[in-house]
Amino acid sequence: MLFSGDEALKKTSVLSGGERVRCMIARMMLANANVLILDEPTNHLDLETITALNNALIAFPEVLLFASHDHEFVSTLANRIVEITPSGVIDRRVGFDEYLEERARAQAGDEQIAVAAG
């Protein structure tokens, strides 16, 4: 997780926000968990760390449940999208980009129906 030299010996109380996140993720991954639940895991991380995290999570063989606003991160990891909306839950077993395309087509269809009805 990009800790080297004396950085690996720092006490957690003196770590920066990004270092703390990297340390917690490394600890979780070493615990041999069969599920990881992550909320905005790329916040406070630099690009090099996001890339390292992304590669590690791609190699993670178990279940990964996460929330993220990072389009690239979601696109490379997600194979199922669960969206919670005011009208209910949408659960699709597709990649993120395919989900966005489906949603855009559905919204375009709804707009055409509304124009025809109006």
TORDREN-125041 format. One record per residue (C-alpha): residue number from 1; residue in three letters; chain; x, y, z. Coordinates in steps of 0.001 Angstrom, whole numbers, plus 500000, padded with zeros to 6 digits. Example, Ala and Ser with C-alpha at 12.3 -4.5 7.8 and 13.67 -1.06 7.14 Angstrom:
2
kolro->1&domi->ALA&mivo->A&x->512300&y->495500&z->507800
kolro->2&domi->SER&mivo->A&x->513670&y->498940&z->507140
//
This chain:
118
kolro->1&domi->MET&mivo->A&x->500000&y->500000&z->500000
kolro->2&domi->LEU&mivo->A&x->502929&y->502293&z->499199
kolro->3&domi->PHE&mivo->A&x->504441&y->502453&z->502684
kolro->4&domi->SER&mivo->A&x->508215&y->502154&z->502593
kolro->5&domi->GLY&mivo->A&x->511192&y->502699&z->504853
kolro->6&domi->ASP&mivo->A&x->510441&y->504631&z->508032
kolro->7&domi->GLU&mivo->A&x->506839&y->505288&z->506868
kolro->8&domi->ALA&mivo->A&x->506001&y->501664&z->507682
kolro->9&domi->LEU&mivo->A&x->507043&y->502247&z->511312
kolro->10&domi->LYS&mivo->A&x->504921&y->505364&z->511980
kolro->11&domi->LYS&mivo->A&x->502296&y->505272&z->514703
kolro->12&domi->THR&mivo->A&x->498776&y->505492&z->513289
kolro->13&domi->SER&mivo->A&x->498100&y->508641&z->515326
kolro->14&domi->VAL&mivo->A&x->500565&y->510619&z->513159
kolro->15&domi->LEU&mivo->A&x->499374&y->509354&z->509774
kolro->16&domi->SER&mivo->A&x->497695&y->511716&z->507322
kolro->17&domi->GLY&mivo->A&x->494119&y->511045&z->506220
kolro->18&domi->GLY&mivo->A&x->495233&y->509266&z->503059
kolro->19&domi->GLU&mivo->A&x->497841&y->507205&z->504913
kolro->20&domi->ARG&mivo->A&x->495227&y->506176&z->507476
kolro->21&domi->VAL&mivo->A&x->492890&y->505006&z->504728
kolro->22&domi->ARG&mivo->A&x->495688&y->503021&z->503044
kolro->23&domi->CYS&mivo->A&x->496615&y->501442&z->506380
kolro->24&domi->MET&mivo->A&x->493005&y->500456&z->507155
kolro->25&domi->ILE&mivo->A&x->492488&y->498967&z->503685
kolro->26&domi->ALA&mivo->A&x->495743&y->497000&z->503918
kolro->27&domi->ARG&mivo->A&x->494687&y->495699&z->507332
kolro->28&domi->MET&mivo->A&x->491276&y->494634&z->506010
kolro->29&domi->MET&mivo->A&x->492803&y->492875&z->503020
kolro->30&domi->LEU&mivo->A&x->495257&y->490974&z->505240
kolro->31&domi->ALA&mivo->A&x->492430&y->489745&z->507488
kolro->32&domi->ASN&mivo->A&x->491330&y->487201&z->504835
kolro->33&domi->ALA&mivo->A&x->487787&y->488564&z->504848
kolro->34&domi->ASN&mivo->A&x->485302&y->487143&z->502393
kolro->35&domi->VAL&mivo->A&x->483449&y->490477&z->502116
kolro->36&domi->LEU&mivo->A&x->484778&y->494041&z->501989
kolro->37&domi->ILE&mivo->A&x->482373&y->496953&z->502499
kolro->38&domi->LEU&mivo->A&x->483880&y->500278&z->501504
kolro->39&domi->ASP&mivo->A&x->482323&y->503765&z->501587
kolro->40&domi->GLU&mivo->A&x->484068&y->506175&z->499217
kolro->41&domi->PRO&mivo->A&x->487411&y->504331&z->499449
kolro->42&domi->THR&mivo->A&x->489208&y->506681&z->497052
kolro->43&domi->ASN&mivo->A&x->488544&y->509850&z->499068
kolro->44&domi->HIS&mivo->A&x->491780&y->511395&z->500389
kolro->45&domi->LEU&mivo->A&x->493944&y->509180&z->498143
kolro->46&domi->ASP&mivo->A&x->496389&y->510353&z->495507
kolro->47&domi->LEU&mivo->A&x->496288&y->508925&z->491978
kolro->48&domi->GLU&mivo->A&x->499098&y->506428&z->492598
kolro->49&domi->THR&mivo->A&x->497330&y->505041&z->495663
kolro->50&domi->ILE&mivo->A&x->493961&y->504883&z->493882
kolro->51&domi->THR&mivo->A&x->495615&y->502843&z->491129
kolro->52&domi->ALA&mivo->A&x->497229&y->500484&z->493657
kolro->53&domi->LEU&mivo->A&x->493930&y->500091&z->495524
kolro->54&domi->ASN&mivo->A&x->492034&y->499503&z->492293
kolro->55&domi->ASN&mivo->A&x->494472&y->496778&z->491212
kolro->56&domi->ALA&mivo->A&x->494319&y->495103&z->494620
kolro->57&domi->LEU&mivo->A&x->490521&y->495120&z->494613
kolro->58&domi->ILE&mivo->A&x->490377&y->493728&z->491074
kolro->59&domi->ALA&mivo->A&x->492449&y->490803&z->492364
kolro->60&domi->PHE&mivo->A&x->490244&y->490401&z->495486
kolro->61&domi->PRO&mivo->A&x->488451&y->487080&z->494872
kolro->62&domi->GLU&mivo->A&x->485537&y->487609&z->497255
kolro->63&domi->VAL&mivo->A&x->482562&y->489976&z->497513
kolro->64&domi->LEU&mivo->A&x->483152&y->493720&z->497361
kolro->65&domi->LEU&mivo->A&x->480337&y->496122&z->498251
kolro->66&domi->PHE&mivo->A&x->481207&y->499766&z->497807
kolro->67&domi->ALA&mivo->A&x->479849&y->503261&z->497270
kolro->68&domi->SER&mivo->A&x->481901&y->505666&z->495187
kolro->69&domi->HIS&mivo->A&x->481555&y->508796&z->493065
kolro->70&domi->ASP&mivo->A&x->484759&y->507925&z->491164
kolro->71&domi->HIS&mivo->A&x->483533&y->506915&z->487699
kolro->72&domi->GLU&mivo->A&x->486751&y->505149&z->486676
kolro->73&domi->PHE&mivo->A&x->486935&y->503233&z->489963
kolro->74&domi->VAL&mivo->A&x->483326&y->502037&z->489659
kolro->75&domi->SER&mivo->A&x->483727&y->501195&z->485960
kolro->76&domi->THR&mivo->A&x->486720&y->498944&z->486554
kolro->77&domi->LEU&mivo->A&x->485324&y->497091&z->489586
kolro->78&domi->ALA&mivo->A&x->481538&y->496884&z->489426
kolro->79&domi->ASN&mivo->A&x->479728&y->493988&z->487774
kolro->80&domi->ARG&mivo->A&x->476448&y->494661&z->489571
kolro->81&domi->ILE&mivo->A&x->474829&y->498026&z->490278
kolro->82&domi->VAL&mivo->A&x->472340&y->498596&z->493090
kolro->83&domi->GLU&mivo->A&x->470785&y->502055&z->493045
kolro->84&domi->ILE&mivo->A&x->468503&y->503175&z->495842
kolro->85&domi->THR&mivo->A&x->465980&y->505726&z->494567
kolro->86&domi->PRO&mivo->A&x->462942&y->507438&z->496131
kolro->87&domi->SER&mivo->A&x->460713&y->505091&z->494114
kolro->88&domi->GLY&mivo->A&x->462552&y->501879&z->495048
kolro->89&domi->VAL&mivo->A&x->465664&y->499819&z->494473
kolro->90&domi->ILE&mivo->A&x->467156&y->499164&z->491042
kolro->91&domi->ASP&mivo->A&x->469342&y->496048&z->490937
kolro->92&domi->ARG&mivo->A&x->471120&y->495272&z->487657
kolro->93&domi->ARG&mivo->A&x->473863&y->492704&z->486957
kolro->94&domi->VAL&mivo->A&x->475742&y->494857&z->484453
kolro->95&domi->GLY&mivo->A&x->478861&y->497001&z->484430
kolro->96&domi->PHE&mivo->A&x->478617&y->500665&z->485363
kolro->97&domi->ASP&mivo->A&x->478907&y->502107&z->481851
kolro->98&domi->GLU&mivo->A&x->476259&y->499699&z->480543
kolro->99&domi->TYR&mivo->A&x->474006&y->500662&z->483452
kolro->100&domi->LEU&mivo->A&x->474399&y->504362&z->482640
kolro->101&domi->GLU&mivo->A&x->473571&y->503682&z->478980
kolro->102&domi->GLU&mivo->A&x->470431&y->501719&z->479948
kolro->103&domi->ARG&mivo->A&x->469354&y->504489&z->482303
kolro->104&domi->ALA&mivo->A&x->469888&y->507159&z->479630
kolro->105&domi->ARG&mivo->A&x->467814&y->505144&z->477112
kolro->106&domi->ALA&mivo->A&x->465031&y->504703&z->479678
kolro->107&domi->GLN&mivo->A&x->465008&y->508416&z->480496
kolro->108&domi->ALA&mivo->A&x->464937&y->509298&z->476791
kolro->109&domi->GLY&mivo->A&x->461972&y->506963&z->476351
kolro->110&domi->ASP&mivo->A&x->460165&y->508561&z->479317
kolro->111&domi->GLU&mivo->A&x->460729&y->512026&z->477829
kolro->112&domi->GLN&mivo->A&x->459317&y->510906&z->474454
kolro->113&domi->ILE&mivo->A&x->456232&y->509499&z->476191
kolro->114&domi->ALA&mivo->A&x->455768&y->512745&z->478132
kolro->115&domi->VAL&mivo->A&x->456063&y->514868&z->474942
kolro->116&domi->ALA&mivo->A&x->453571&y->512643&z->473093
kolro->117&domi->ALA&mivo->A&x->451118&y->512816&z->476002
kolro->118&domi->GLY&mivo->A&x->451533&y->516595&z->476395
//
